[in-house]
């Protein structure tokens, strides 16, 4: 898998995390981005927020991560 970071500064898998009571909304919920799905999932499991989602920037596929 290619490692990349384009003009947006984001890698292939973007992680969104937010609390049930304090969501920032939209882009403000982005916490980090990663080259691999596994790295993104590991990050989410360490964050342990109420809601965690991963977005694949190439396919727009999304995954919800249970904490």
C-alpha positions in Angstrom: 0.0 0.0 0.0 1.3 3.4 -0.9 2.2 5.9 1.8 1.0 9.3 1.0 0.0 12.6 2.2 -1.4 15.0 -0.4 -2.1 18.7 -0.4 -4.8 18.2 2.2 -2.3 16.8 4.7 -4.3 13.7 5.2 -3.3 10.1 4.6 -5.5 7.4 3.1 -7.5 6.5 6.3 -9.0 9.4 8.2 -10.2 8.9 11.8 -13.1 10.8 13.2 -13.7 10.6 17.0 -16.2 12.4 19.2 -18.0 12.3 22.5 -21.7 11.9 22.8 -21.9 15.1 24.8 -19.3 17.3 23.0 -19.2 16.6 19.3 -17.3 19.2 17.3 -19.1 18.4 14.1 -17.7 17.6 10.7 -14.0 18.3 10.1 -13.4 19.4 13.7 -13.9 15.7 14.7 -10.9 14.5 12.7 -8.2 13.3 15.1 -5.6 11.8 12.8 -5.0 10.0 9.5 -3.0 6.8 8.7 -1.5 4.8 5.8 -3.2 1.6 6.8 -6.6 0.6 8.1 -5.0 -1.4 10.9 -3.1 1.6 12.2 -6.4 3.6 12.2 -8.2 0.9 14.1 -5.5 0.6 16.7 -5.6 4.4 17.2 -9.3 4.3 17.7 -9.2 1.5 20.2 -6.7 3.6 22.3 -8.8 6.8 22.0 -11.9 5.1 23.5 -14.3 7.9 22.5 -18.1 7.4 22.4 -18.1 7.4 18.6 -15.2 6.5 16.3 -15.3 6.2 12.5 -12.7 5.6 9.8 -13.1 6.9 6.3 -11.1 5.6 3.3 -10.4 8.6 1.2 -10.1 6.6 -2.0 -13.3 4.6 -1.9 -15.4 6.7 0.6 -16.0 3.4 2.5 -16.7 4.0 6.2 -16.3 1.8 9.3 -17.6 2.4 12.8 -15.3 1.2 15.5 -16.7 -0.2 18.8 -14.6 0.8 21.7 
